[in-house]
Amino acid sequence: MIVDFSDLSSARVYQWMTQSVIPRPIAWVLSSNAEGAADPYNLAPFSYFTAVSSAPPTVIFSAGRKSEDAFKDSYVNVSERRHCVINIASAGQMAAVTETSRTLPYGESELSRAGLELTDFEGFHLPRVAGSPIAFACEYLQTIEVGPSPQMLVLCEVKQLYVDNAVMTVDDKGRPLIDALKADPLCRLGGGQYASLGEVFTLPRPS
């Protein structure tokens, strides 16, 4: 079948996009709320997320609107306070990731609702989510606005990388290697569906 996006609402396009661009990594974004908020941190998942550059090391996530007259809390926090921690959740954290997608009043804690704990991110002023095997300490770079809504494409430079020692191994040349199966990252599909990694294949690139 052919799906002509020009005939569809943005909601229907979203359904097709999220069912066809699969699997997608999830940016579990921890950011600082404004001073005086009920809770100091905001945590929310974004599955329009990827790495885009190694020099500088840069990642991007896409944040829509919270309502017609308000941007997502994560975007507001990151753009105003210029830092965030992007956690990579494990498949075992699926319920917590889903719970933190709930729309709450600004400053109300997603963390306590999801029963999550934070831990220090050594060398960085924001914490990371305890139990997530990988986390990026990020500095905000810029926003690219796309579409009439608009959708906010948030670019962040990775200043530090945390990897749980339990998911580390070495390759055949003795170089450090993240074992993807041990990290067991949560992957996003369409609708309410998620996935974990199955078999991992290795195929050398041609020289």
C-alpha positions as CSV (number, residue, x, y, z in Angstrom):
1,M,0.0,0.0,0.0
2,I,1.0,3.6,-0.5
3,V,0.2,6.2,2.3
4,D,-0.1,9.7,1.0
5,F,0.8,12.0,3.9
6,S,-0.7,15.1,2.2
7,D,-4.2,13.7,2.8
8,L,-3.7,12.9,6.5
9,S,-3.9,14.9,9.8
10,S,-0.7,15.3,11.8
11,A,-2.0,12.8,14.3
12,R,-2.4,10.1,11.6
13,V,1.0,10.9,10.1
14,Y,2.4,10.5,13.6
15,Q,0.9,7.0,13.9
16,W,2.4,6.0,10.6
17,M,5.8,7.4,11.3
18,T,6.1,5.8,14.7
19,Q,5.0,2.4,13.3
20,S,7.4,2.5,10.4
21,V,10.6,4.0,11.8
22,I,11.3,1.1,14.0
23,P,12.8,0.4,16.4
24,R,13.7,3.8,17.8
25,P,16.0,4.6,20.8
26,I,14.4,6.5,23.7
27,A,16.0,9.7,25.1
28,W,14.9,9.7,28.8
29,V,15.6,13.3,29.4
30,L,16.3,14.6,32.9
31,S,16.3,18.4,33.2
32,S,16.2,21.1,35.9
33,N,12.9,22.8,36.7
34,A,12.8,26.5,37.5
35,E,13.8,27.6,40.9
36,G,10.8,27.4,43.3
37,A,9.2,24.4,41.5
38,A,7.6,21.7,43.6
39,D,10.3,19.3,42.4
40,P,13.8,20.2,41.2
41,Y,13.8,17.8,38.3
42,N,11.7,16.8,35.3
43,L,12.0,13.4,33.6
44,A,10.4,12.5,30.3
45,P,10.9,10.1,27.4
46,F,11.3,11.1,23.7
47,S,11.5,8.5,21.0
48,Y,12.3,10.9,18.1
49,F,16.0,10.7,19.2
50,T,19.4,9.9,17.7
51,A,23.1,10.7,17.6
52,V,24.0,13.1,14.8
53,S,27.7,13.9,15.1
54,S,30.9,12.8,16.7
55,A,32.8,16.1,16.4
56,P,31.4,17.6,18.5
57,P,29.6,14.6,20.0
58,T,26.0,15.6,19.4
59,V,22.6,14.1,20.0
60,I,19.1,15.4,19.0
61,F,15.6,14.8,20.4
62,S,12.3,16.2,19.1
63,A,9.9,17.8,21.5
64,G,6.3,18.8,20.6
65,R,3.9,20.9,22.6
66,K,2.5,20.0,26.0
67,S,-0.7,21.9,25.0
68,E,-1.7,24.5,22.4
69,D,-0.2,27.3,24.5
70,A,2.8,25.6,26.2
71,F,5.9,23.8,25.1
72,K,7.0,20.5,26.7
73,D,8.6,21.0,30.1
74,S,11.8,19.3,29.0
75,Y,12.3,21.7,26.1
76,V,11.6,24.7,28.3
77,N,14.0,23.5,31.0
78,V,16.8,22.5,28.6
79,S,16.7,25.6,26.5
80,E,16.5,27.9,29.5
81,R,19.0,26.2,31.8
82,R,21.2,24.8,29.1
83,H,21.9,21.3,30.4
84,C,20.3,17.9,30.7
85,V,21.1,14.2,31.3
86,I,19.8,11.8,28.6
87,N,19.4,8.4,30.1
88,I,19.2,5.2,28.1
89,A,16.6,3.0,29.8
90,S,16.9,-0.7,30.1
91,A,14.0,-2.9,29.0
92,G,13.3,-3.6,32.7
93,Q,12.5,0.1,33.2
94,M,9.7,0.0,30.6
95,A,6.9,0.7,33.2
96,A,8.8,3.6,34.7
97,V,9.5,5.1,31.2
98,T,5.8,4.9,30.4
99,E,4.8,6.5,33.7
100,T,7.1,9.4,33.1
101,S,5.4,10.2,29.8
102,R,2.3,11.3,31.8
103,T,1.4,15.0,31.3
104,L,1.7,16.7,34.7
105,P,1.5,20.3,35.9
106,Y,4.9,22.0,35.7
107,G,7.2,21.1,38.6
108,E,5.2,18.0,39.7
109,S,7.5,15.0,40.1
110,E,7.4,12.2,37.5
111,L,10.2,10.6,39.5
112,S,8.2,9.9,42.7
113,R,5.2,8.7,40.7
114,A,7.4,6.2,38.9
115,G,9.3,5.1,42.0
116,L,12.6,6.2,40.5
117,E,15.8,7.1,42.3
118,L,18.5,9.4,41.1
119,T,22.3,9.1,41.6
120,D,25.2,11.4,41.2
121,F,26.7,11.8,37.7
122,E,30.4,12.1,38.6
123,G,31.8,15.3,37.2
124,F,28.4,16.8,36.2
125,H,26.0,18.9,38.2
126,L,22.9,17.1,37.3
127,P,22.1,13.5,38.5
128,R,21.3,10.5,36.3
129,V,18.6,7.8,36.7
130,A,19.8,5.0,38.9
131,G,19.7,1.7,37.1
132,S,19.9,3.1,33.6
133,P,23.0,1.4,32.0
134,I,24.0,4.4,29.9
135,A,23.7,8.2,30.4
136,F,24.9,11.3,28.6
137,A,25.8,14.5,30.4
138,C,24.7,17.2,27.9
139,E,25.0,20.9,27.2
140,Y,22.3,22.6,25.1
141,L,23.5,23.7,21.7
142,Q,20.5,25.0,19.7
143,T,16.9,24.4,18.6
144,I,15.7,23.9,15.1
145,E,11.9,24.6,14.7
146,V,10.1,22.4,12.2
147,G,6.5,22.8,11.0
148,P,3.6,25.1,11.9
149,S,3.1,23.8,15.5
150,P,6.2,23.9,15.7
151,Q,8.2,20.8,16.6
152,M,11.3,21.7,18.5
153,L,14.5,19.7,17.4
154,V,16.8,20.1,20.4
155,L,20.5,19.6,19.7
156,C,22.8,18.8,22.7
157,E,26.5,18.3,22.9
158,V,27.6,15.3,25.0
159,K,30.2,16.4,27.5
160,Q,30.5,13.1,29.4
161,L,29.3,9.5,28.9
162,Y,28.4,7.2,31.8
163,V,28.4,3.4,31.1
164,D,27.6,0.9,33.8
165,N,30.7,-1.3,34.3
166,A,28.4,-4.4,34.3
167,V,27.6,-3.9,30.6
168,M,31.2,-3.4,29.5
169,T,33.4,-5.9,27.8
170,V,36.4,-5.8,25.4
171,D,36.6,-6.6,21.7
172,D,39.1,-8.9,20.0
173,K,41.6,-6.0,19.9
174,G,41.4,-5.3,23.6
175,R,39.3,-2.1,23.1
176,P,36.5,-1.3,25.5
177,L,33.1,-2.3,24.1
178,I,29.5,-1.8,25.4
179,D,27.7,-5.2,25.3
180,A,24.4,-4.3,23.8
181,L,22.7,-7.4,25.1
182,K,23.8,-6.7,28.7
183,A,22.7,-3.1,28.4
184,D,19.3,-4.4,27.2
185,P,18.1,-1.0,25.9
186,L,14.4,-0.3,25.7
187,C,13.3,0.3,22.1
188,R,10.2,2.1,21.0
189,L,7.7,0.9,18.4
190,G,4.3,2.2,17.4
191,G,1.3,2.8,19.6
192,G,1.9,1.3,23.1
193,Q,4.5,-1.2,21.9
194,Y,8.1,-1.5,23.0
195,A,10.8,-4.0,22.2
196,S,14.1,-5.3,23.5
197,L,17.0,-6.6,21.5
198,G,16.9,-10.0,20.1
199,E,19.9,-11.7,18.4
200,V,22.8,-9.4,17.7
201,F,24.6,-9.9,14.4
202,T,28.2,-9.0,13.4
203,L,29.2,-8.3,9.8
204,P,32.5,-6.6,9.1
205,R,32.4,-3.5,6.8
206,P,34.1,-3.8,3.5
207,S,37.5,-2.2,3.3
